[in-house]
Amino acid sequence: MADSLVPALRADLSAAGFTVDGLDAAWGADAASALFRSHRLPAVRALESRGDALAALARLFVLGLPVPRQEADGALPTLGVEGAVGLGLVTADSETVTPAVDLRPYAFEDDDGVGQWWVASDLGELATGRAVGERHVLGIGGATTTLTSLVVPTRVGSALDLGTGSGILAVHLARHADRVVATDLSPRALEFAALNAALAGVDDLELRQGDLFEPVAGERFDLVVSNPPFVITPRVEGVPLYDYRDGGAVGDGIVERIVRSVGAHLTAGGVAQLLGNWEYRDGADGLDRVRGWLDGTGLDAWVIERERLDPAAYAETWIRDGGTLPGSARFEQLYAAWLEDFADRGVSGIGFGYLTLRRPRTERMPWRRLERLTGAVSGGLGSRIAATLATVDRLAPLTDTAFAELRPEVAPDVTERRHYWPGDEHPAAIELVQGGGFAREVPAGTALAAVVGACDGELTVGTIIDAVAGLLDASPAALRAELLPELRELAIDGLLGIR
């Protein structure tokens, strides 16, 4: 990559208003929605009357269309077409400039504020009109944005992006890490990562080629993040193996490998966060399978299953992802391979979710939570995860007696929902509802609801429980034994704030 050309490219993209807001304004909400569904004609039509630099860049790099050379030169006055050729962005002859990559604006907001970059990747099906190749380097997809929202925003000394792809996660990590290492097996992915880091103004990203942890053997990091190639793919001839989604393992083996290995690369207190799939085999629960991977690691673990697909739905999703359309003979061939693979290994379902792992700072029993949360969640989950881990650390050494001396306060986003049978005076069910974070809805008995309602940050837990016991004519000791574990969980989940 010609480093001297990147500042010129940034200048031209900025001057043209080549931003997310700029594109949305240029072609409108309906065309943007059609593009999301992989249809570009509405956007093409919306740009027909525009002859400015923004329209030329949008046609070239987002819609994947050739443009007249004179038009491209006008849109890139500082870089020039030859500079774009030098960066590998386009090919050109005397008349026409043709895109060689997808290059588009990307906007985000995190705990450090709002930001905007440009992200380059390989051309997709929309531009090429055919299925992507096996060496394809993916741009920003839903998994990327999901993991970005989950990363704990704590300032760290060192971070590792395992399987960086186009490098966008590594660039995000650079916002709150003093040193970032990014690895990938694909040389082409690392080339894109270098370009994208330069476009974002990150000039000290350490890029290393190799399989998973091999390039960082013997090294430890404060934060490890990975959107690994976790897609479960049949290991049979004729099934394409895409670099960006297939890690070369049977079934969910790539995620298992990371879970079992990452602890050796974490500092004390270091956190690893990744996305993954796990299989439900021979009637066994998929989360129990993940629990088995954790055995012997000594790591804290918080695993959240967000969805579960049956084998047919899973196969359909990933065959279409590769660009093969339903109804074709090729689709049926791949479909059969996937279903046979699942049947041979007794797979009845595939879970997808988030994994947060941590090496404890002190010798203690690891904290483990494996759960299913399939409802809508809000943004800023990274902060919520960081707060949960901090609360686990604070509460872990406390006995019930010590916990009872705390003075909790109900979180400001928590409300109470009561359900009544018609005409009844007393509620049939009570729920504590979390407005932010993971939006939990926690069933609560009368006693728990009463205790939580009295948590104002002034009274201790023990004082409140004893008062409620008196109102309910219950044994204070028995009520403490019942409620203290539930109150701990409410604190860990963020429904109660602990001073």
Residue pairs with C-beta under 8 A, 6 or more apart in sequence:
1 87
1 88
1 191
1 194
1 195
1 198
2 83
2 86
2 87
3 198
5 79
5 83
5 86
5 87
6 87
6 195
6 198
6 199
8 78
8 79
8 80
8 83
9 76
9 78
9 79
9 83
9 84
9 87
9 89
9 199
10 118
10 199
11 78
11 79
12 53
12 75
12 76
12 77
12 78
12 79
13 57
13 105
13 118
15 53
15 77
15 78
16 22
16 52
16 53
16 54
16 56
16 57
16 75
17 53
17 54
18 53
18 54
18 57
18 58
18 105
18 118
19 105
19 107
19 116
20 105
20 106
20 107
20 116
21 107
22 54
22 105
23 32
23 54
23 58
23 62
23 104
23 105
24 32
26 46
26 47
26 50
26 54
26 55
26 58
27 42
27 43
27 46
27 47
27 58
28 46
30 42
31 42
31 43
31 45
31 46
32 43
34 40
34 41
34 42
34 43
35 42
35 43
35 62
35 126
38 125
38 126
40 63
40 64
40 126
43 58
43 62
43 63
44 59
44 63
44 65
47 55
47 58
47 59
51 71
53 74
53 75
53 76
54 75
56 67
56 71
56 72
56 74
56 75
57 75
57 76
59 65
59 67
60 66
60 67
60 72
60 75
60 90
60 97
60 99
61 89
61 99
61 101
61 102
61 103
61 104
62 102
62 103
62 104
63 126
63 127
64 99
64 102
64 123
64 124
64 126
64 127
64 128
65 99
65 127
66 96
66 97
66 98
66 99
67 75
67 96
67 97
68 95
68 96
68 97
69 81
69 92
69 93
69 94
69 95
69 96
69 97
71 97
72 81
72 84
72 90
72 92
72 97
73 80
73 81
76 83
76 84
79 87
81 90
81 92
81 97
82 92
84 90
84 92
84 97
85 91
85 92
87 195
88 100
88 101
88 191
89 99
89 100
89 101
89 103
89 120
90 97
90 98
90 99
90 100
91 97
91 98
91 100
92 98
99 123
99 127
100 123
101 120
101 121
101 122
101 123
101 192
102 120
102 121
102 122
102 123
102 124
102 127
102 139
103 118
103 119
103 120
104 118
104 119
104 139
105 116
105 117
105 118
105 119
106 116
106 117
106 118
106 119
106 140
106 168
107 114
107 115
107 116
108 114
108 115
108 116
108 145
108 148
108 172
109 115
109 379
110 148
110 153
110 172
110 175
110 382
111 153
111 176
111 380
111 382
111 383
112 153
112 175
112 176
115 175
117 168
117 171
117 196
117 199
117 200
118 196
118 199
118 200
119 139
119 140
119 166
119 168
119 196
119 199
120 139
120 166
120 192
120 195
120 196
120 199
121 137
121 138
121 139
121 140
121 166
121 192
122 132
122 133
122 136
122 137
122 138
122 139
122 188
122 192
124 132
124 139
125 131
125 132
125 323
130 323
131 322
131 323
131 324
132 242
132 322
132 323
134 240
134 241
134 242
134 243
135 186
135 188
135 243
136 242
136 243
136 244
137 165
137 166
137 186
137 188
137 189
137 192
137 243
137 244
138 165
138 166
138 244
138 245
139 166
139 168
140 166
140 168
143 227
143 275
144 165
144 168
144 169
144 227
146 275
146 354
147 169
147 225
147 227
147 273
147 274
147 275
147 354
148 168
148 169
148 172
149 379
149 380
149 381
149 382
150 273
150 354
150 356
150 381
150 382
150 385
151 169
151 172
151 173
151 223
151 225
151 273
151 382
152 223
152 271
152 273
152 382
152 383
152 385
152 386
152 389
153 176
153 382
153 383
153 386
154 176
154 223
154 386
155 176
155 177
156 176
156 177
156 178
156 221
156 222
156 223
157 177
157 178
157 179
157 222
158 177
158 178
158 179
158 180
158 181
158 220
158 221
158 222
158 223
158 267
159 173
159 177
159 179
159 180
159 181
159 221
159 222
159 223
159 224
159 225
160 180
160 181
160 182
160 183
160 216
160 219
160 221
160 223
160 224
160 225
160 265
161 167
161 169
161 170
161 173
161 180
161 181
161 182
161 183
161 225
161 226
162 183
162 212
162 213
162 224
162 225
162 226
162 228
162 258
162 274
163 183
163 184
163 185
163 212
163 226
163 227
163 228
163 229
163 247
164 170
164 182
164 183
164 184
164 189
164 190
164 193
164 207
165 184
165 186
165 189
165 192
165 193
165 227
165 244
166 189
166 192
166 193
166 196
167 182
167 189
167 190
167 192
167 193
167 194
167 196
167 197
167 205
167 207
168 196
169 225
169 227
170 180
170 182
170 193
170 197
170 202
170 205
171 196
171 197
171 200
171 202
171 205
173 180
173 223
173 225
174 180
174 197
174 200
174 202
174 204
174 205
177 222
177 223
179 204
179 206
180 202
180 204
180 205
180 206
181 206
181 208
181 215
181 216
181 219
181 221
182 190
182 193
182 205
182 206
182 207
182 208
183 207
183 208
183 209
183 210
183 212
183 213
183 215
183 216
184 190
184 193
184 207
184 209
185 209
185 210
185 211
185 243
186 209
186 243
187 209
189 243
189 244
190 207
190 209
193 205
193 207
194 205
194 207
197 203
197 205
208 215
208 216
209 215
212 228
212 257
212 258
212 261
213 261
213 262
213 264
213 265
216 265
219 265
220 264
220 265
220 266
220 267
220 270
221 265
221 266
221 267
221 270
222 266
222 267
222 269
222 270
222 271
223 270
223 271
223 272
223 273
224 262
224 265
224 266
224 270
224 271
224 272
224 273
224 274
225 272
225 273
225 274
226 258
226 272
226 273
226 274
226 275
227 274
227 275
228 247
228 254
228 255
228 258
228 274
228 275
228 276
229 242
229 243
229 244
229 245
229 246
229 247
229 248
229 254
230 245
230 247
230 252
230 254
230 255
230 275
230 276
230 277
231 242
231 245
231 246
231 277
231 318
232 251
232 252
232 277
232 279
232 314
232 350
233 239
233 241
233 245
233 246
233 318
234 337
234 338
234 340
234 341
235 250
235 341
236 337
236 341
238 333
238 334
238 337
239 334
239 337
239 338
240 322
241 248
242 322
245 318
245 321
247 253
247 254
247 257
248 254
249 256
249 257
250 345
251 279
251 345
251 347
252 276
252 277
252 278
252 279
252 289
252 350
255 274
255 276
255 277
255 278
255 293
255 355
256 293
258 272
258 274
258 276
259 290
259 293
259 294
259 297
259 355
259 357
260 293
260 297
262 272
262 299
262 357
263 297
263 298
263 299
263 357
263 359
266 272
266 299
266 357
266 358
266 359
267 359
268 359
268 360
268 361
269 358
269 359
269 360
269 361
270 358
270 359
271 356
271 357
271 358
271 389
272 355
272 356
272 357
272 358
273 354
273 355
273 356
273 357
273 385
274 354
274 355
275 352
275 353
275 354
275 355
276 352
276 353
276 355
277 350
277 351
277 352
278 286
278 287
278 289
278 290
278 350
278 351
278 353
279 286
279 289
279 345
279 347
279 349
279 350
279 351
280 286
280 289
280 308
280 347
280 348
280 349
280 350
280 351
281 289
281 345
281 346
281 347
281 348
282 346
282 348
283 348
286 305
286 308
286 349
286 350
286 351
287 303
287 305
287 351
287 370
287 371
287 372
290 303
290 355
290 370
291 368
291 370
294 301
294 366
294 368
297 357
297 366
298 359
298 360
298 366
299 357
299 358
299 359
299 360
299 366
300 357
300 358
300 359
300 360
300 366
300 367
300 368
300 389
300 392
301 355
301 356
301 357
301 358
301 366
301 367
301 368
301 369
301 370
302 355
302 356
302 357
302 367
302 368
302 369
302 370
302 385
302 388
303 353
303 354
303 355
303 356
303 369
303 370
303 371
304 353
304 354
304 355
304 371
304 372
304 373
304 438
305 351
305 352
305 353
305 370
305 371
305 372
305 373
305 374
306 352
306 353
306 354
306 373
306 374
307 351
307 352
307 353
307 374
308 349
308 350
308 351
308 352
309 317
309 349
309 350
309 352
310 348
310 349
310 350
311 338
311 339
311 342
311 343
311 347
311 348
311 349
311 350
312 339
314 338
314 342
314 350
315 334
315 335
315 338
315 339
315 342
316 326
316 335
318 338
319 331
319 334
319 335
319 338
320 326
324 330
324 331
324 334
325 331
341 347
356 385
356 389
358 389
360 366
360 367
361 393
364 396
364 397
367 392
367 396
373 438
373 440
375 438
375 439
375 441
376 439
377 437
377 438
377 439
378 435
378 436
378 437
378 439
380 436
380 437
381 437
381 438
384 436
384 437
384 438
384 494
387 494
388 492
388 493
388 494
391 491
391 492
391 494
391 498
392 492
394 498
395 403
395 488
395 491
395 492
395 498
398 406
400 480
400 484
403 461
403 484
403 487
403 488
404 460
404 461
404 462
404 465
404 480
404 484
405 460
405 461
405 462
406 460
406 461
406 498
406 499
407 457
407 458
407 459
407 460
407 461
407 499
408 455
408 457
408 461
408 487
408 491
408 496
408 497
408 498
408 499
409 455
409 456
409 457
409 496
409 497
409 499
410 452
410 453
410 455
410 456
410 495
410 496
410 497
411 434
411 494
411 495
411 496
411 497
413 434
413 435
413 436
413 437
414 432
414 433
414 434
414 435
414 452
414 495
415 432
415 433
415 435
416 430
416 431
416 432
416 433
416 444
416 449
416 452
416 453
417 430
417 431
417 432
417 433
417 441
418 427
418 429
418 430
418 431
419 427
419 428
419 429
419 430
419 431
420 426
420 427
420 428
421 428
429 443
430 443
430 444
430 445
430 446
430 449
431 441
431 442
431 443
431 444
432 440
432 441
432 442
432 444
432 449
432 452
432 490
432 495
433 439
433 440
433 441
433 442
434 440
434 441
434 442
434 493
434 494
434 495
437 493
437 494
438 493
440 493
440 495
442 490
442 493
442 495
444 452
446 472
447 468
447 469
447 472
447 474
447 479
447 482
447 483
448 483
448 486
448 487
450 468
450 471
450 472
451 461
451 464
451 465
451 468
451 483
451 487
452 487
452 490
452 495
452 496
454 464
454 467
454 468
455 461
455 464
455 496
457 497
457 499
461 484
461 487
462 480
465 476
465 479
465 480
465 483
465 484
466 476
468 474
468 479
469 475
469 476
469 479
470 476
472 479
487 496
490 496
491 497
491 498
